[in-house]
Amino acid sequence: MARTTTVSDSIVVAADPTTIYDQVSDPAQMGRWSPENRGATVPDEVRVGTVFDGHNKRGRFHWTTRCTVTAAERGTRFAFRVHAIGLRTPRLPGRVATWEYRFESVDGGTRVTETWTDDRRWPDFVAAAFDKAATRGSLFADFQRRNIRTTLTTLKSVLEDGRAS
């Protein structure tokens, strides 16, 4: 059976799409709601083509990713591609993942949809072995499904509690 390479989930947040977009499209703030991301070093204004380094932590393991913004449609869609990884500096290039956030006006606020796509082009058995070692037993699709749910739930809480800056 082929591995799952795309995972997505949604939540309705009681805020307008532009307000939510302005928070989510600033990678430096992602650590406020993500269980794994600790923010980012962003050199300038975020727009399509902006390259930034994401800082991540899982347990005692820390790493940095190099990312490029691929979509920046204010109030509608924000996406970036992860294309290098390393401990302190992302030195190892390669397809890693794509993250996308969509914002849709609905009754009661905005439906925020977060999607993770595994961009690795590894054989399934190699990916499965790596995933289970890196996550302590899960495939990345299952692991990211839980992370996305946590991220969306925390984002909703932060924005609805008025703690958005």
N, C-alpha and C positions, 0 to 999 in steps of 0.2 A: 504494500500500500504506500502510495506517495505521501510525503510529509505535507502538512498544512503550512502554507507559506504566507498566508494573509489572515490576520485576526483584527476584528473591529468591534467596537461597542459604542453606545451612545448614552447620553444623559441630558435631561432638560435642566437648564440653569435659568433662574429668574433674573435675567439681565439681557440687554440687547446684544446682537451679534458683534457690533463694532467694539463694545466694551470688552467682551470676552476675547475677541481677536487681538486687541491691543495687548492683552496680558499674555496669551498663548504664543503670539508671534515674537515675543522677546525671549530668546533661548536662555538668557541670563536668569530669568525668573522661573524656569521650569522646575528647579529644585524645590520650589515652594509647595508643589503638589505631587511630584513624581516620587515613588518609593525608591528609585534607583539613581536618578539623575541628581546632581548636586549643583546645577547651574551651568553656565557657559561663559567663555571669554569671547565676546563679540566685538570686533574691531571698529565697526561703524554702524550706520543705520541699516536695519534689516530690510533687504529687498531681494528679489530674484538675483542669484549669483553671489550673494554674501557668503563668505566662508567663515565658519566659527568652530571653536573647539568646545565640545561638551565634556563635562567632568562627571564621572559616574562612580558608584560604589555599590558593591554587593557583598555583604558580610565584611570581612577585613580586606577584600580585594578592591583596589582602586584602578581605574583606567581612564584614558582620554580618547575621544573620538574626533575625527575631522569631518565636518558636515558642510554641505552646500545647500542653501535655500533654493528650492525648485519652484515654489509657488508662494506668492504673497499678494493675495487678493483681499484687501481689507474688508472685514466683515463677512467673508465668504469661505476662504480657504487659505491654509498655510501648510507648507510641506517642505521637508528637507531630506536629503539623501546622505547617509553615513557611508564614507568611502575610504576611511583609514582609521586605524586603531593602534594604540600603544599604551604603555604604562603612564609615563609622564608626558610624552610627546607622541602623537599619532604617526608613527614611522612606517607601519605595515599597511601598504595600500591594498585595496580590494573592495569588491562589493560586500557590503555588510547588511544594510537595511534601509528602508524608506519609511518615514513617519509622516502622516498626513492628519490634519485637523480640518473638519468642515463645520460650518456654522449656518444653521437654518432657523429662521424665525418660525415659531410655533406658538399656539396659545400658551400663555404662562411664561414665555421667555424665548430661549434659544436652545435648539437641539444641537449639542456638541457631539461630533462623531470623531473618535480617534482610531486611526488605522495603522497597524504595523505590517510591513511586508518584508519578508526574509529575502534579501537579494543575493544571498550566497548561492553559488552554482556548484555546490558540492554534491557528491553522491549521497543519497538518503541515509545509508548506513553510517557514513562518516559524520554527517550532520547530527544524526541521532546520538552517536557516541560522544561527540563534542558537547552537544546540548546537555546531556545528562551529567557530564562531568562539571560543566560550567554552572549548572543550576541546582546541583545536588539531587538529581533524579528526574527532572522534568524535561520534556521537549520544549524548545523555545516558544512554540505556538501556545502551549498551555501556560507557560510561565508569563508570556506577554499578555495573555488574556487576563490573568490576575492583576498584573501591573497596570494595564489599561483601566480596569474597573477601579482600582485604588486611585489612580491619577484623576479620573473623572469625578469620583466621589469627593476627593479632597478639593479639586478645583471648584466644584459646586459649593462646597462648604465655605471655602475661602471667599469666593465672590459674593455669595448670598449673605454672609456674615458681615460684609462691608469691609473686609480686610484687604481688598484690592488697592494697590497704590496707584 
